[in-house]
Structures are given as C-alpha cells and as structure tokens.
Amino acid sequence: MADSTVAGRAPHRQHDARELVLFGGVYGAVLASSMVAALTRYGHTSADVRGYDAAWVLVTACASALAHGYAHYIAERAPHRRWDVLIAVRDEWPLVTAVLPTVFLLAGARVGWWPAKGVEYAAFVLNMMILFVLGLLTARWSARRWPVAVLMGLGDALLGLIVVGANALIK
C-alpha cells in the first residue's frame, strides 16, 4: 500500500484503484450534474451556450482534480519525494473522466447532434445512472447480495439527486 521509507521521509500513500475510481466517479458525476444545474438555471439553452457550458464543466473538473490532488499531497504532512505532487494529481483522473459523458452531451448539443434545450435532463439521468452503477459495484465488491446491491445503487442515485437539487436551489 505504501512505498518504502527513504532516508527519514514518510512513505507515499498509494490509493487503491477501486477507491480512486469510486471516489472520482461519484465526485465527478455529482459535480457535472451540479454544474449543469447551475449553468442552466438562468434559462440560457442555445447551442452556443451549451458549448460554453461543456467547456465550463470540463475546466471545473480539471480545476477540482488539481485542487483535490494537491490537497491530498499537502494533507499527508510529511516530507515528500520529488514527484509525489504529480502522482497525487494524476490519481484524480477518475474525477475528470466521470464528467466526460456530460461534456459530450453538452458539446453534442452545441454542434447540433440533438436539441440544446432540455439536454440538461439527459445529463442528470446519465449522471444518476453513473451513481447507481458505482453504488451497485461497491455493494457487489463488498459481497452484498444482488437485491441489496440494487437498493444501495438506488440509494446512491437518490442521494446524488438530493445533492444536485440542493446545489441548484442554493445557486
């Protein structure tokens, strides 16, 4: 789990791949939905605006990944190896990956593949499906039976919907 200690330096904490994917996937799906809700709130739904929205979702995800990776690096409060900060930021790739379906939907509305008006609903459904699948996978990896795993996935999707709704109301 951790690299060996070198000359008084604390070992770098390696995050488990499942942990990275689950955390980044949940964070990214909620972030994407929240961003779409906030950007759509004022009723601007033209194709040009959807292109702008896609760019903002992607930029926000990248900024969040950088900030979160750097926060992990700083939070370890120990001497680090030269490239540990880059490793910590690199480990945030699932967060950025999780917003790409939403970016694709918004960019597709920008180029006219589907109507720009109402694409936010497809984004919300897609992100709730991502949360459901991640909840289901987590439950199955924890040896839960299928009915319980499905309920846990539905619960995760519902919690995601509540977070997105609360965020939209606050904005």
C-alpha positions as CSV (number, residue, x, y, z in Angstrom):
1,M,0.0,0.0,0.0
2,A,2.9,2.4,0.7
3,D,6.3,2.8,-0.8
4,S,9.3,2.1,1.4
5,T,10.6,4.9,3.6
6,V,13.7,6.6,2.2
7,A,16.1,8.5,4.5
8,G,13.6,9.7,7.0
9,R,10.9,10.5,4.5
10,A,7.3,9.3,5.1
11,P,6.1,6.7,2.6
12,H,3.7,8.0,-0.1
13,R,0.2,6.6,0.4
14,Q,-0.9,4.7,-2.7
15,H,-4.6,4.9,-3.1
16,D,-6.3,1.7,-4.1
17,A,-7.6,1.7,-7.8
18,R,-11.1,0.9,-6.7
19,E,-11.0,3.8,-4.2
20,L,-9.8,6.2,-6.8
21,V,-12.4,5.2,-9.4
22,L,-15.3,5.2,-6.9
23,F,-14.4,8.5,-5.2
24,G,-13.6,10.2,-8.5
25,G,-16.7,8.8,-10.2
26,V,-19.1,9.9,-7.5
27,Y,-17.4,13.3,-7.2
28,G,-17.4,13.8,-11.0
29,A,-21.0,12.7,-11.5
30,V,-22.3,15.0,-8.8
31,L,-20.0,17.8,-9.9
32,A,-21.2,17.5,-13.6
33,S,-24.9,17.5,-12.6
34,S,-24.4,20.4,-10.2
35,M,-22.6,22.4,-12.8
36,V,-25.3,21.7,-15.4
37,A,-28.0,22.7,-13.0
38,A,-26.2,25.9,-12.1
39,L,-25.4,26.8,-15.7
40,T,-28.9,26.1,-16.9
41,R,-30.7,27.8,-14.1
42,Y,-30.9,31.2,-15.9
43,G,-32.6,29.7,-18.9
44,H,-29.9,30.1,-21.5
45,T,-30.2,27.0,-23.6
46,S,-29.0,28.0,-27.0
47,A,-26.5,25.8,-28.9
48,D,-23.7,28.4,-28.4
49,V,-24.4,28.5,-24.6
50,R,-24.2,24.6,-24.4
51,G,-20.8,24.7,-25.9
52,Y,-19.8,27.3,-23.3
53,D,-21.4,25.0,-20.6
54,A,-19.4,22.0,-21.8
55,A,-16.1,24.0,-21.6
56,W,-17.0,25.2,-18.1
57,V,-17.9,21.7,-16.8
58,L,-14.5,20.4,-18.2
59,V,-12.5,23.3,-16.8
60,T,-14.2,23.0,-13.4
61,A,-13.5,19.2,-13.3
62,C,-9.8,19.8,-14.1
63,A,-9.5,22.5,-11.5
64,S,-11.2,20.3,-8.9
65,A,-8.9,17.4,-9.7
66,L,-5.9,19.7,-9.4
67,A,-7.1,21.1,-6.1
68,H,-8.1,17.7,-4.7
69,G,-4.8,16.1,-5.7
70,Y,-2.8,18.9,-4.2
71,A,-4.9,18.8,-1.0
72,H,-4.1,15.1,-0.7
73,Y,-0.4,15.9,-1.2
74,I,-0.5,18.7,1.5
75,A,-2.7,16.7,3.9
76,E,-0.1,14.0,4.3
77,R,2.0,16.5,6.3
78,A,5.3,14.6,5.7
79,P,8.4,15.1,3.6
80,H,7.7,14.0,0.1
81,R,9.6,12.7,-2.8
82,R,10.2,15.0,-5.8
83,W,7.3,13.8,-7.9
84,D,4.7,13.0,-5.2
85,V,2.6,16.1,-6.0
86,L,2.3,15.0,-9.7
87,I,1.3,11.5,-8.6
88,A,-1.3,12.9,-6.3
89,V,-2.8,15.0,-9.1
90,R,-2.6,12.1,-11.6
91,D,-4.6,9.9,-9.2
92,E,-7.6,12.3,-9.7
93,W,-8.1,11.1,-13.3
94,P,-11.5,9.4,-12.5
95,L,-13.0,12.7,-11.5
96,V,-12.3,14.2,-14.9
97,T,-13.3,11.0,-16.7
98,A,-16.6,11.0,-14.9
99,V,-17.6,14.4,-16.3
100,L,-16.8,13.5,-19.9
101,P,-20.2,12.0,-20.7
102,T,-21.8,15.3,-19.6
103,V,-19.3,17.3,-21.6
104,F,-20.1,15.0,-24.6
105,L,-23.8,15.7,-24.2
106,L,-23.4,19.4,-24.0
107,A,-20.9,19.6,-26.8
108,G,-23.2,17.4,-28.9
109,A,-26.0,19.9,-28.3
110,R,-23.5,22.7,-29.4
111,V,-22.8,21.1,-32.8
112,G,-26.5,20.2,-33.3
113,W,-26.5,16.4,-32.8
114,W,-29.5,16.9,-30.5
115,P,-31.6,19.8,-29.3
116,A,-29.8,22.2,-26.9
117,K,-32.9,22.9,-25.0
118,G,-33.6,20.1,-22.5
119,V,-30.2,18.4,-22.8
120,E,-29.7,19.0,-19.1
121,Y,-32.3,16.4,-18.3
122,A,-30.4,13.8,-20.2
123,A,-27.2,14.8,-18.3
124,F,-29.0,14.4,-15.0
125,V,-30.3,11.0,-15.9
126,L,-26.9,9.9,-17.2
127,N,-25.2,11.1,-14.0
128,M,-27.7,9.4,-11.8
129,M,-27.1,6.2,-13.8
130,I,-23.4,6.6,-13.1
131,L,-24.1,7.0,-9.4
132,F,-26.4,3.9,-9.5
133,V,-23.7,1.8,-11.2
134,L,-21.0,2.9,-8.8
135,G,-23.2,2.2,-5.8
136,L,-24.1,-1.2,-7.3
137,L,-20.5,-2.1,-7.9
138,T,-19.4,-1.0,-4.5
139,A,-22.1,-3.2,-2.9
140,R,-21.2,-6.2,-5.0
141,W,-17.5,-5.7,-4.3
142,S,-18.5,-5.8,-0.6
143,A,-20.1,-9.2,-1.2
144,R,-23.7,-7.8,-0.9
145,R,-26.5,-9.9,-2.5
146,W,-28.0,-8.6,-5.7
147,P,-31.2,-7.2,-4.2
148,V,-29.3,-5.3,-1.5
149,A,-26.8,-4.1,-4.1
150,V,-29.6,-2.8,-6.3
151,L,-31.1,-1.0,-3.4
152,M,-27.8,0.5,-2.4
153,G,-27.3,1.7,-6.0
154,L,-30.7,3.3,-6.0
155,G,-29.9,4.9,-2.7
156,D,-26.7,6.4,-4.1
157,A,-28.5,7.7,-7.1
158,L,-31.2,9.3,-4.9
159,L,-28.5,10.9,-2.6
160,G,-26.9,12.3,-5.7
161,L,-30.2,13.7,-6.9
162,I,-30.7,15.3,-3.5
163,V,-27.2,16.9,-3.6
164,V,-27.7,18.2,-7.1
165,G,-31.2,19.6,-6.2
166,A,-29.9,21.3,-3.1
167,N,-27.0,22.7,-5.1
168,A,-29.3,24.0,-7.8
169,L,-31.5,25.7,-5.1
170,I,-28.5,27.3,-3.4
171,K,-27.1,28.8,-6.6
